[in-house]
Amino acid sequence: MNVTLTLGPLISLIAGILILLIPRLLNYIVAIYLIVIGVIGLFGAGGMHLR
């Protein structure tokens, strides 16, 4: 059985959980998330998979 995780949804899940646990971190989490997604988009690592 293979489980394939892509980076974008995994980061989104972690960010969502952190926002639920610590709402005061919302601005920082959103900013970091946008930066990470932007860097991934620029370098074309969107097709990278973790196994």
C-alpha beads as a LAMMPS data file, in Angstrom:
LAMMPS data file: protein, C-alpha beads

51 atoms
50 bonds

1 atom types
1 bond types

-500.0 500.0 xlo xhi
-500.0 500.0 ylo yhi
-500.0 500.0 zlo zhi

Masses

1 110.0

Atoms # bond

1 1 1 0.000 0.000 0.000
2 1 1 1.486 3.342 -1.074
3 1 1 0.492 6.636 0.516
4 1 1 1.482 9.690 -1.505
5 1 1 1.414 13.114 0.149
6 1 1 1.927 16.313 -1.776
7 1 1 3.532 19.237 -0.025
8 1 1 0.777 21.861 -0.479
9 1 1 -2.088 20.026 1.242
10 1 1 0.225 18.846 4.023
11 1 1 1.323 22.416 4.782
12 1 1 -2.305 23.561 4.655
13 1 1 -3.328 20.902 7.149
14 1 1 -0.552 21.823 9.584
15 1 1 -1.348 25.540 9.269
16 1 1 -5.056 24.911 9.868
17 1 1 -4.395 22.885 12.994
18 1 1 -2.034 25.538 14.379
19 1 1 -4.591 28.279 13.719
20 1 1 -7.238 26.290 15.606
21 1 1 -4.908 25.698 18.555
22 1 1 -3.344 29.168 18.745
23 1 1 -5.522 31.815 17.022
24 1 1 -3.053 34.621 17.850
25 1 1 -0.572 33.047 15.415
26 1 1 -2.942 33.495 12.463
27 1 1 -1.022 36.363 10.825
28 1 1 2.321 34.596 11.115
29 1 1 0.994 31.247 9.908
30 1 1 -0.704 32.812 6.888
31 1 1 2.415 34.793 6.013
32 1 1 4.700 31.762 6.309
33 1 1 2.242 29.623 4.347
34 1 1 2.074 32.142 1.505
35 1 1 5.851 32.454 1.380
36 1 1 6.336 28.673 1.306
37 1 1 3.699 28.152 -1.402
38 1 1 5.217 31.000 -3.428
39 1 1 8.716 29.524 -3.216
40 1 1 7.389 26.085 -4.154
41 1 1 5.595 27.611 -7.148
42 1 1 8.672 29.522 -8.294
43 1 1 10.986 26.547 -8.168
44 1 1 8.501 24.123 -9.701
45 1 1 8.523 21.704 -6.782
46 1 1 4.741 21.397 -6.883
47 1 1 5.093 17.923 -8.342
48 1 1 7.393 16.750 -5.562
49 1 1 5.932 13.877 -3.550
50 1 1 6.801 12.564 -0.106
51 1 1 6.651 8.815 0.472

Bonds

1 1 1 2
2 1 2 3
3 1 3 4
4 1 4 5
5 1 5 6
6 1 6 7
7 1 7 8
8 1 8 9
9 1 9 10
10 1 10 11
11 1 11 12
12 1 12 13
13 1 13 14
14 1 14 15
15 1 15 16
16 1 16 17
17 1 17 18
18 1 18 19
19 1 19 20
20 1 20 21
21 1 21 22
22 1 22 23
23 1 23 24
24 1 24 25
25 1 25 26
26 1 26 27
27 1 27 28
28 1 28 29
29 1 29 30
30 1 30 31
31 1 31 32
32 1 32 33
33 1 33 34
34 1 34 35
35 1 35 36
36 1 36 37
37 1 37 38
38 1 38 39
39 1 39 40
40 1 40 41
41 1 41 42
42 1 42 43
43 1 43 44
44 1 44 45
45 1 45 46
46 1 46 47
47 1 47 48
48 1 48 49
49 1 49 50
50 1 50 51
